[in-house]
């Protein structure tokens, strides 16, 4: 995982995320198996979540504990689901 991209996500720096993702694989994982999308979801950074998904981030990748960004998005009610 690119340290600059990780830091931009952690600090919720939307402009930096936009600039970095154009040249970085957004699905690279850290030592816990987490992607930057998973970290953005954990922190409820909706703008960054949308940017990463539009850039092709895979919502179905699992971390080392088997959790996916998509499951956490739904659990945290960060998107509206059909009723």
C-alpha positions in Angstrom: 0.0 0.0 0.0 1.3 3.4 -0.9 2.1 5.4 2.2 1.1 8.7 0.6 -2.3 7.4 -0.4 -2.8 5.9 3.1 -1.9 9.2 4.8 -4.3 11.1 2.5 -7.1 8.7 3.4 -6.4 8.8 7.1 -6.3 12.6 7.1 -9.4 12.8 4.9 -7.5 14.8 2.3 -9.8 14.6 -0.6 -7.6 16.5 -3.1 -4.6 14.4 -2.3 -6.6 11.2 -2.7 -7.8 12.4 -6.1 -4.3 13.2 -7.2 -2.7 10.0 -5.9 -5.2 7.4 -7.0 -4.6 8.1 -10.7 -1.2 6.4 -10.4 -1.7 3.9 -7.6 -3.4 0.6 -7.3 -6.3 1.3 -4.9 -6.6 -2.3 -3.9 -3.2 -2.9 -2.4 -3.4 -4.2 1.2 -1.5 -3.4 4.3 -0.2 -6.0 6.8 -3.8 -6.5 8.2 -5.1 -7.1 4.7 -6.9 -3.8 4.7 -7.3 -1.6 1.6 -7.5 2.2 1.7 -11.2 1.8 1.0 -11.6 -0.3 4.1 -9.9 2.4 6.1 -12.1 5.1 4.6 -15.2 3.1 5.5 -13.9 2.6 9.1 -13.6 6.4 9.4 -16.9 7.2 7.7 -15.2 9.3 5.0 -18.0 9.3 2.5 -16.4 11.6 -0.1 -13.2 9.4 -0.1 -15.3 6.2 -0.2 -17.1 7.5 -3.4 -13.8 8.6 -5.0 -12.1 5.2 -4.3 -15.1 3.3 -5.6 -15.3 5.4 -8.8 -11.6 4.8 -9.2 -12.3 1.1 -9.3 -11.6 0.0 -5.7 -12.9 -3.5 -5.1 -15.6 -3.5 -2.4 -15.5 -7.3 -2.1 -11.9 -7.8 -1.1 -11.5 -9.4 2.4 -9.1 -8.3 5.1 -7.3 -10.8 7.3 -10.4 -11.3 9.4 -12.7 -11.9 6.4 -14.4 -8.5 6.5 -15.1 -6.6 3.3 -15.6 -2.9 2.7 -19.1 -3.6 1.3 -20.3 -5.5 4.4 -19.0 -2.6 6.6 -20.6 0.0 4.4 -23.9 -1.7 4.8 -23.5 -2.4 8.5 -22.6 1.3 9.1 -25.5 2.4 7.0 -23.3 4.5 4.8 -25.5 3.7 1.8 -29.2 3.3 1.6 -30.4 -0.2 0.7 -33.7 -1.2 -0.8 -36.5 -1.9 1.6 
